[in-house]
Amino acid sequence: MSRRTDLLKQLIASKKFGDEKSQEQKFLAATAQLILTDLIGQAIKGFEKHGAGSLILNINPKDANQEAVYVSGDDIQFDIAAAESAEDENTLKFLRQLMEEVDKNDWSKTVLITLITNAGTRTFAVEAGGSQESLRALTSEFTE
């Protein structure tokens, strides 16, 4: 079982049963939808102000600053140059993959949200106008 599956199971775990459990799961889904809607809004504003890029969420529990930050393609290119100078292969790999996602994204339909965790990084192309559909797409890998 993957760490992501474990985390999702912990999120929706409940000692309740029947209607109470169903109501709790609906509340959790609604909460996740509100959070995703807010993140999509931040990503749209970042795109409108800075151009193509990604909203980055560092959700490592050891990091004090867990705010979402929008990073433009120009910022990513700058960081790629810095990682090359420092010969930081892990960061370089991540940034190049992120830049590929930025370059191939269809900005008329989706925005990018990148999660950084202890387990690694993942960039999602999220529908800018449909938070419910985006939520399903983001969580589908956890429920399969």
C-alpha positions in Angstrom: 0.0 0.0 0.0 1.4 3.4 -0.9 1.9 6.2 1.5 -0.7 8.3 -0.4 -3.3 5.6 0.1 -2.5 5.4 3.8 -2.9 9.1 4.2 -6.2 9.2 2.4 -7.5 6.3 4.5 -6.5 8.2 7.6 -8.2 11.3 6.4 -11.6 9.6 5.8 -11.2 7.1 8.7 -14.1 7.2 11.0 -15.2 5.4 14.2 -18.8 6.4 13.3 -21.1 4.2 11.3 -24.3 4.4 9.3 -25.8 7.8 8.6 -23.3 9.5 11.0 -20.4 8.2 9.0 -21.9 9.2 5.7 -22.5 12.7 7.0 -18.9 13.0 8.2 -17.6 11.8 4.8 -19.8 14.4 3.1 -18.4 17.1 5.4 -14.8 16.0 4.6 -15.6 16.0 0.8 -17.1 19.5 1.1 -14.1 20.7 3.1 -11.7 19.3 0.5 -13.7 21.0 -2.3 -13.5 24.4 -0.5 -9.8 24.1 -0.1 -9.3 23.1 -3.7 -11.5 25.9 -4.9 -9.3 28.4 -2.9 -6.1 26.9 -4.4 -7.5 27.1 -7.9 -8.3 30.7 -7.3 -4.8 31.4 -6.1 -3.4 29.6 -9.2 -5.6 31.6 -11.5 -4.5 34.9 -9.9 -0.9 33.8 -10.2 -1.3 33.0 -13.8 -3.0 36.3 -14.6 -0.3 38.3 -12.8 2.9 36.3 -13.7 2.0 34.1 -16.7 2.4 30.3 -17.0 3.7 28.6 -13.8 2.5 26.5 -10.9 1.1 27.1 -7.5 3.5 25.3 -5.2 2.4 23.8 -1.9 5.1 22.5 0.4 3.3 20.3 2.9 6.3 18.8 4.6 5.5 18.8 8.3 9.1 19.8 9.2 8.9 23.1 7.2 7.7 26.1 9.1 6.4 28.0 6.0 3.7 25.9 4.4 2.0 28.8 2.4 1.1 28.3 -1.2 3.4 30.3 -3.6 2.9 30.9 -7.3 6.1 30.4 -9.3 6.2 31.6 -12.9 8.1 29.9 -15.7 10.7 32.6 -15.5 11.2 31.9 -11.8 11.5 28.2 -12.6 14.2 28.9 -15.3 16.1 31.1 -12.8 16.0 28.3 -10.2 17.1 25.7 -12.8 20.2 27.9 -13.5 20.9 28.1 -9.8 20.5 24.3 -9.3 22.8 23.7 -12.2 25.4 26.0 -10.7 25.1 24.3 -7.3 25.1 20.8 -9.1 21.9 19.9 -7.1 20.7 17.0 -9.2 17.5 16.3 -7.2 16.3 19.9 -7.4 17.3 20.1 -11.0 15.3 17.0 -11.9 12.2 18.4 -10.1 12.5 21.8 -11.7 13.0 20.4 -15.3 10.0 18.2 -14.9 7.9 21.1 -13.5 9.0 23.3 -16.5 7.9 20.5 -18.9 4.5 20.5 -17.2 4.3 24.3 -17.5 5.2 24.1 -21.2 2.7 21.5 -22.1 -0.3 22.7 -20.0 -3.4 23.9 -21.7 -3.8 27.3 -19.9 -7.2 27.9 -21.4 -8.6 25.0 -19.4 -6.3 24.1 -16.5 -3.9 25.6 -13.9 -1.0 23.7 -12.3 -0.8 22.9 -8.6 2.4 21.2 -7.3 2.6 19.4 -4.0 5.9 18.9 -2.3 5.9 16.2 0.4 8.4 14.0 2.2 7.4 11.3 -0.3 8.3 13.5 -3.3 6.7 16.0 -5.6 3.7 15.8 -7.9 2.2 18.4 -10.3 -1.5 18.3 -11.1 -3.3 20.0 -14.0 -6.5 21.1 -12.3 -9.6 22.3 -14.2 -9.8 26.0 -13.5 -13.6 26.1 -13.5 -14.7 22.8 -12.1 -13.6 22.2 -8.5 -15.8 19.1 -8.1 -14.3 17.5 -11.2 -10.8 18.5 -10.2 -11.3 17.1 -6.8 -12.4 13.8 -8.3 -9.3 13.8 -10.6 -6.9 14.5 -7.7 -8.4 11.9 -5.4 -9.0 9.1 -8.0 -5.6 7.6 -7.5 -6.3 7.2 -3.8 -9.6 5.4 -4.2 -8.6 2.9 -7.0 
